[in-house]
Every structure is written in C-alpha cells, then in structure tokens.
Amino acid sequence: MWAAVNGILQSGPPRAGDRLVNTQGLDITQLAKTPIGRRALPALPKYVAVAESIRAQITSGEYRAGDKLPAERQIAADFGIAYCTARQAVGLLVQEGLVERRHGHGTFAADPAESEARRARLDRAPATIALVGFENACDESSVSAYWEWRYRLYQGVVEACFAHGVRCEARELSVSDEDPRALRDSLAGIGGIILGKICIPEEEVRVLRAAGIPVVSHGNYAPGVCSLVWIDKAGGVRDAFRYLIGLGHRDIGFIDHARQTRAAEERLQAYRDALAEAGIPIRPELRVAAEHSREPQGREAALRLLKLDQPPTAIFALADLLAIGAMDAAKSLGLRVPEDVALVGNDDISVAATSDPPLTTMHTPYREAGRTAVDVLLGHMNGLYADPQTRILSKHLVIRGSCGGAESREGSAAD
C-alpha cells in the first residue's frame, strides 16, 4: 500500500478522486511495534504519515478504545515535526473517528471497528461535491483578507475530499422552484453542495434540499435552512476584549464593520458583555464603524479614536488589515505600539505575523471549517444525517508583539 500511495505522490500532484489514506492491505505489524517518533516515515505529506503511524498503533491494539494519546506537542517532539503538523495529523484521525478530542482532557483512542465502519459508510459516496461561492479562493489579486480566508476554507474542503476519495468541483447554480426534477437532472452526478458564503437566497437552498440535494453552508443562514459550519466570531470578540481588559486596559477602542447583520448584532453584544462583566461603562465614541476591511479604513477609524480628548489605550479591530491601518495611524501621531496603544486584530491572515510589530490577533479556523463541512456533507450523502446539522468552531488568540502581553510560543496555528 505504501508503494501505491508513494507512486501517486511521485507521479505528480494528487488528483481529485485519488485515495491518500487507506490502510486496507497494509502490514502494520512491524510499524506498530516501533514507538511513536522512532519510525521511518514514508514519502507522504508529513501529517498523513504521522497519522498513519498513530493509526497503526490504534488498530494493532497498542492503544485501546478510551486510552489517552500523547499530547500534540509531545507527538511533534517525538517525530521532530512542527506543532501545527502534529495537530493536523491528529485532526485527520479525529475526522475519521479513530480518535476523539475531549475539551480540557486531551485526545483519546476510539474503537477501530466503529471508525472503520464509519469510514466505509463515508467512502460509499461516489458522487461529486459541488463548491459554490469559492470563485475568489485562488485569486490573489483580490483583497488579501478576502482571498486568504476563502483560500483556507477551500484548502480544507479539498484536503478532506482528497482524503475520502471524493471528487469536488467549482460550480455555478441557477436554481428555480418551477421544476425540481429538471433541477435534479441539471445537477446529475452532484451528491451535495458546499456553499463558501451566503451566495444564494434561503428559498433556493430550500429548493435544493427539496430536490434531494444536501447543502452545507459556511454562511450564516437561519437554523434549519441547511447544515451549517460556522465560526463563533462573537466569542472571538469577547475573548479579545477580555484579554485586553486582563492587561489592564479600560479605554478600549473597537473598529467594527458598518454592515448591519445578525452576526454584527452578536458581535456588538459580545463587546458589551465583555465590558459589563468587568464593570467598565460603555463609551459610544470608542466604537467606530469601517465601510471596508482595508488598511485605509483602519487608519481613518483609528485617527478618529486616537484624536479623542480621552483616547483609548488599546484598540481591537474586526479585521487584521484594519488593525494594520490603525498601527500606521498610531505611528503617524508619534505613538508607540504597544507602549502607548495596544492593538489586536482578527482572522490571523499572513501579513499579521510580518507587521511591525507583529500583530496579536484572533485566529479563525477556516481550514478546519472546510474539512468539517465535507465531513458533515458526506454524512448527509451516506444517510448518516437526515436533519440539518450545526457545527460550531472556536477562534483562539495568537499573542504577538502589538499588545504588550507575553508572546505566544506557538504563534499562528495551522487549522
């Protein structure tokens, strides 16, 4: 099996439909006898080879169902790989159901028989997954923040499809409720749809589901319209303000988006809650709305805040580019970051790590969201789920040099 897998990798880039992870027919006897971290890794992507090695120990019985696995940092040290690679390997096994993460307790082995049955059910789906709303996923000419998060989401989707041996392709939709049969015929071979954003009305999503086509969306549709994989962005706002409050700040600026949506209302409430729980009164003038998530708008918003009679000592911006624009504004006024004003951004795009100083930010797990969307959709396609599902992913803080706190050792985590 290793030779077959290596042959795929050596013959060129993986193709849609190629199977990357498949232990059927693999002799794991010798591999399983070797402790984690002391094995020669095959010519596979590192995270896949690490996952295969851990899988061998579980399927051989070295780890029984319920046994706790080494921490991801320990796995990284044992294999001599990056922490994010170890996390990706464990994430692949979680996706397969071979291990499970228990919040606050660690990662544990699951029953291999149940995991294999689950994988078999998932792998019965030969139909193609249609990707809608990913048109800018590989267009670096678009605004970097928009391009990058869509690319991460797209990357997670493609990785998961590849791991399960399922084809995926970008599609455009023309949905009409006049003839569901004609709609189904026009989507022949499509087993399900992943929406990268809210790109079609809810009524059309309902038409698709009525025609027997499952839909999973990253967009914020109302509950019950379709399955949702969404990120707790309001929780990220709350955590960012809690962190700045914990550093001693009480006058904290908030550069928000101007768009009025349900998500915007949730973010605003999270902001209010964080201040209220710390006993900090709300100063309306410390919240400024930006029309676009770009540096010029961040600079303009920050200048309004920093020129107040009682300016903020810290600013949280709802996008990294807004925060970088705010950093430029502070410097133009002769202020030092973070000594005079602390800055925290949001999303953890690549430029956040290279700004001067590097930007503390809330990391958004778009790549994990893409993988999770495929997992949920395959569940629908194989009859595991009948009703719409909801999966909620959390953001986490990546501490760098722009806020004055102790810098995170792990930096940005790959999701």
C-alpha positions in Angstrom: 0.0 0.0 0.0 2.8 2.4 0.8 4.2 1.8 -2.7 0.9 2.6 -4.2 0.5 5.8 -2.2 4.1 6.8 -2.8 3.5 6.2 -6.5 0.6 8.6 -6.6 2.7 11.3 -4.9 5.8 10.7 -7.0 3.9 10.7 -10.3 2.6 14.3 -9.8 0.2 16.3 -7.7 -2.8 14.4 -6.2 -5.8 14.2 -8.5 -9.4 14.5 -7.4 -10.6 11.0 -6.6 -7.1 9.7 -5.6 -7.2 8.0 -2.3 -4.5 9.3 0.1 -5.2 7.4 3.3 -6.2 3.8 3.2 -4.8 1.1 5.5 -6.5 -1.8 3.7 -3.9 -4.4 2.9 -1.2 -2.6 4.8 1.1 -4.8 7.0 1.3 -2.7 10.2 2.9 -5.4 12.4 6.4 -4.0 12.4 5.3 -0.4 12.2 3.1 -0.8 15.3 5.9 -2.3 17.3 8.0 0.8 17.0 7.3 3.6 19.4 5.8 6.8 18.1 8.6 9.1 16.9 11.1 6.3 16.2 9.6 5.2 12.8 11.0 5.9 9.4 8.2 8.0 7.7 7.2 7.1 4.1 7.3 9.6 1.3 3.9 11.1 2.2 2.9 14.5 3.4 4.2 14.6 6.9 0.9 15.0 8.6 -0.5 12.0 6.7 2.5 9.8 7.5 2.3 10.7 11.2 -1.5 10.0 11.2 -0.8 6.6 9.5 1.7 5.8 12.2 -0.6 6.6 15.1 -3.4 4.8 13.3 -1.3 1.7 13.2 -0.8 1.7 17.0 -4.5 2.1 17.5 -5.6 -0.6 15.0 -3.0 -3.0 16.3 -4.4 -2.7 19.9 -1.4 -0.9 21.3 -3.8 1.9 22.2 -7.2 0.6 23.2 -10.5 2.4 23.0 -10.5 5.1 25.7 -6.7 5.2 26.1 -5.3 8.7 26.2 -2.8 9.6 23.4 0.3 11.7 23.8 -0.3 15.5 23.7 0.1 17.1 20.3 3.2 18.9 21.4 4.7 15.5 22.6 3.8 14.0 19.2 5.5 16.9 17.5 8.7 16.4 19.6 8.7 12.6 19.1 8.5 13.0 15.3 10.6 16.1 15.0 7.9 18.0 13.3 6.1 21.3 13.8 3.3 21.5 16.3 0.9 22.6 13.6 1.8 19.4 11.6 1.1 17.2 14.6 -2.2 19.0 15.1 -3.1 18.4 11.5 -2.3 14.7 11.8 -4.5 14.3 14.9 -7.2 16.3 13.2 -7.2 13.8 10.3 -7.7 11.0 12.8 -10.5 12.9 14.5 -12.2 13.4 11.2 -12.1 9.7 10.5 -13.5 8.9 14.0 -10.4 7.0 15.1 -9.6 9.4 17.9 -11.7 11.9 19.7 -10.8 15.2 21.4 -12.3 15.8 24.8 -12.2 19.5 25.6 -9.9 20.1 28.6 -8.9 16.5 28.9 -6.9 15.6 25.8 -7.2 13.2 22.9 -8.3 9.6 23.2 -8.4 6.5 21.0 -11.8 5.4 19.7 -13.0 1.9 18.8 -11.2 1.0 15.5 -14.2 -1.2 14.4 -16.6 1.7 14.7 -14.2 4.0 13.0 -13.7 1.6 10.1 -17.5 1.2 9.7 -17.8 4.9 9.7 -15.1 5.3 7.1 -16.8 2.7 4.9 -20.1 4.5 5.1 -18.4 7.8 4.1 -16.4 6.2 1.3 -19.5 4.7 -0.4 -20.3 8.2 -1.9 -19.0 8.3 -5.5 -20.9 11.5 -6.4 -19.1 14.8 -6.9 -19.3 17.6 -4.3 -20.1 20.9 -5.9 -18.4 24.0 -4.4 -20.4 27.2 -4.8 -19.2 30.6 -3.7 -15.4 29.8 -3.9 -14.8 31.9 -7.0 -12.1 34.1 -5.4 -10.4 31.2 -3.5 -7.3 31.2 -5.7 -7.4 34.8 -6.9 -4.5 36.6 -5.2 -5.4 39.8 -7.0 -8.5 40.3 -4.8 -8.3 41.9 -1.3 -5.8 39.8 0.6 -8.1 39.3 3.6 -11.0 38.1 1.5 -8.8 35.9 -0.7 -6.9 34.3 2.1 -9.8 33.2 4.2 -11.6 31.8 1.2 -8.4 30.0 0.2 -8.1 28.5 3.6 -11.7 27.3 3.5 -11.2 25.9 0.0 -7.9 24.2 1.1 -9.7 22.4 3.9 -12.5 21.3 1.6 -10.1 19.9 -1.0 -7.9 18.2 1.6 -10.9 16.4 3.1 -12.3 15.4 -0.3 -9.0 14.0 -1.3 -8.6 12.1 2.0 -12.1 10.5 1.4 -11.5 9.8 -2.3 -14.4 12.1 -3.3 -14.3 14.5 -6.3 -15.1 18.2 -5.9 -15.5 20.9 -8.4 -16.5 24.6 -8.6 -20.0 25.1 -10.0 -22.4 27.9 -10.7 -26.0 27.4 -9.7 -29.2 28.5 -11.4 -32.0 27.4 -9.1 -35.7 27.5 -10.0 -38.6 26.0 -8.0 -40.7 25.5 -11.1 -39.4 22.0 -11.9 -37.4 20.2 -9.2 -36.9 17.2 -11.5 -35.2 19.4 -14.1 -33.1 20.9 -11.3 -32.0 17.4 -10.2 -31.2 16.4 -13.8 -29.1 19.6 -14.3 -27.1 18.5 -11.2 -26.7 14.9 -12.3 -23.6 13.4 -10.6 -23.7 16.0 -7.8 -24.2 14.4 -4.5 -24.2 17.6 -2.4 -23.2 21.2 -2.3 -20.9 23.2 -0.1 -21.6 27.0 0.0 -18.5 29.0 0.8 -20.6 32.1 1.6 -24.2 33.3 1.5 -24.4 33.4 -2.3 -27.9 32.2 -3.0 -31.2 33.1 -1.2 -32.6 30.8 1.5 -35.5 30.0 -0.7 -33.2 28.5 -3.3 -31.4 26.4 -0.6 -34.7 25.0 0.4 -35.5 24.1 -3.2 -32.2 22.2 -3.5 -32.9 20.3 -0.3 -36.5 19.5 -1.5 -34.9 18.1 -4.7 -32.8 15.7 -2.5 -29.6 17.6 -2.7 -27.9 18.1 0.7 -26.4 21.5 1.3 -23.8 22.6 3.9 -23.0 26.3 4.3 -20.3 28.3 5.8 -22.6 31.3 5.6 -24.9 32.4 8.4 -28.2 31.1 7.2 -31.1 30.7 9.7 -31.1 27.5 11.6 -32.9 24.7 9.8 -32.4 26.0 6.3 -29.4 23.7 5.8 -26.5 22.3 7.7 -24.2 24.9 9.0 -20.5 25.0 9.8 -19.9 28.4 11.4 -17.2 30.0 13.5 -18.0 31.6 16.8 -16.9 35.1 15.8 -18.8 36.8 18.6 -16.9 34.6 21.0 -13.7 35.8 19.4 -14.7 39.4 20.0 -15.5 38.6 23.6 -12.2 36.9 24.2 -10.2 39.7 22.5 -11.7 42.3 24.9 -11.3 40.1 27.9 -7.6 39.7 27.0 -7.1 43.5 26.7 -9.0 44.1 29.9 -6.8 41.5 31.6 -3.8 43.5 30.6 -5.2 46.5 32.5 -6.9 48.5 29.7 -10.2 50.2 30.4 -10.5 52.6 27.5 -10.6 50.2 24.5 -11.5 51.3 21.0 -13.5 49.0 18.7 -13.2 49.3 15.0 -16.2 47.4 13.8 -17.8 46.7 10.4 -20.5 49.1 9.2 -22.7 46.2 7.8 -25.8 45.6 9.9 -26.4 41.8 10.0 -27.3 39.2 12.6 -23.7 38.4 13.0 -22.9 42.1 13.6 -25.6 42.3 16.3 -24.0 39.2 18.0 -20.5 40.8 17.9 -21.8 44.1 19.4 -23.5 42.2 22.2 -20.3 40.3 22.9 -18.4 43.6 23.1 -21.0 45.0 25.6 -20.9 41.8 27.6 -17.1 41.8 28.0 -17.2 45.4 29.3 -20.1 44.8 31.5 -18.6 41.7 33.2 -15.5 43.9 34.0 -17.6 46.8 35.3 -16.4 49.1 32.5 -19.0 51.6 31.3 -19.6 51.8 27.6 -18.3 54.9 25.8 -20.1 55.1 22.5 -17.4 57.3 20.9 -14.9 54.4 21.3 -16.8 52.3 18.7 -16.2 53.3 15.1 -17.6 51.5 12.0 -15.5 51.0 8.9 -17.1 50.6 5.5 -14.4 48.2 4.2 -11.9 45.8 5.9 -8.8 47.5 4.4 -5.9 49.5 5.7 -7.0 53.0 4.7 -10.3 52.5 6.5 -8.4 51.2 9.6 -6.2 54.2 9.5 -9.1 56.6 9.2 -11.0 54.9 12.0 -8.0 54.8 14.3 -7.3 58.5 13.8 -10.8 59.3 14.9 -10.2 57.3 18.1 -6.7 58.5 18.9 -7.6 62.1 18.5 -10.4 62.0 21.1 -9.9 64.1 24.3 -9.7 60.8 26.2 -8.2 58.4 23.6 -8.2 54.6 24.0 -5.1 52.8 25.3 -5.9 49.8 23.3 -7.8 49.1 20.0 -9.5 45.9 18.8 -10.1 45.8 15.0 -12.5 43.4 13.4 -10.0 42.6 10.6 -6.2 42.3 10.5 -5.9 44.9 7.7 -8.0 47.4 9.8 -5.6 46.8 12.7 -2.5 47.3 10.5 -4.1 50.5 9.2 -4.6 51.5 12.9 -1.0 50.7 13.6 0.1 53.1 10.8 -2.2 55.8 12.3 -0.7 55.5 15.7 2.8 55.8 14.3 1.8 58.9 12.3 0.8 60.5 15.6 4.1 59.7 17.2 2.6 56.9 19.4 4.4 53.7 20.1 2.8 50.3 19.7 2.3 48.7 22.2 3.8 51.1 24.7 1.3 53.9 24.0 -1.5 52.0 22.4 -2.1 48.2 22.2 -3.6 46.6 19.1 -5.4 43.4 18.4 -6.6 42.2 15.0 -8.9 39.5 13.8 -8.6 36.5 11.5 -4.8 35.9 11.6 -4.0 36.4 7.9 -0.4 36.1 6.8 0.5 39.7 7.0 -0.4 39.8 10.7 2.8 37.9 11.5 5.0 40.2 9.5 3.7 43.7 10.5 6.0 45.9 12.7 5.4 44.9 15.5 3.8 41.6 14.7 0.1 41.8 15.2 -1.7 40.0 18.1 -4.9 38.6 16.5 -7.8 36.2 16.9 -7.1 33.1 14.7 -10.1 32.0 12.6 -10.0 28.2 11.8 -11.2 28.5 8.2 -9.3 25.4 7.1 -10.8 23.3 9.8 -14.2 24.7 8.8 -13.7 23.4 5.2 -12.8 19.9 6.4 -15.7 19.9 8.8 -18.1 20.9 6.0 -17.0 17.9 3.9 -17.4 15.6 6.9 -21.0 16.8 7.5 -21.9 16.7 3.8 -20.7 13.1 3.4 -22.8 12.2 6.4 -25.8 13.5 4.6 -24.8 11.9 1.3 -24.5 8.5 3.0 -27.6 8.6 5.1 -26.0 9.3 8.5 -27.8 12.6 8.9 -31.4 13.4 7.8 -31.9 16.7 9.5 -29.7 19.8 9.2 -26.6 19.7 11.4 -24.7 22.5 13.1 -21.0 22.5 13.9 -19.5 25.5 15.8 -15.8 26.1 15.7 -14.0 28.4 18.2 -11.4 31.1 17.5 -8.3 31.4 19.6 -5.9 34.2 20.5 -2.4 34.4 18.9 -0.3 36.7 21.0 2.4 38.6 19.3 4.1 42.0 19.9 1.4 44.5 19.3 -0.4 44.3 22.6 2.4 44.1 25.2 1.4 40.7 26.6 3.7 37.7 26.7 4.1 36.4 23.2 2.7 33.0 22.3 5.3 30.3 21.8 3.3 28.5 19.2 2.4 31.6 17.2 -0.2 31.0 14.5 -1.7 27.6 14.5 -2.5 25.8 11.2 -6.0 24.6 11.3 
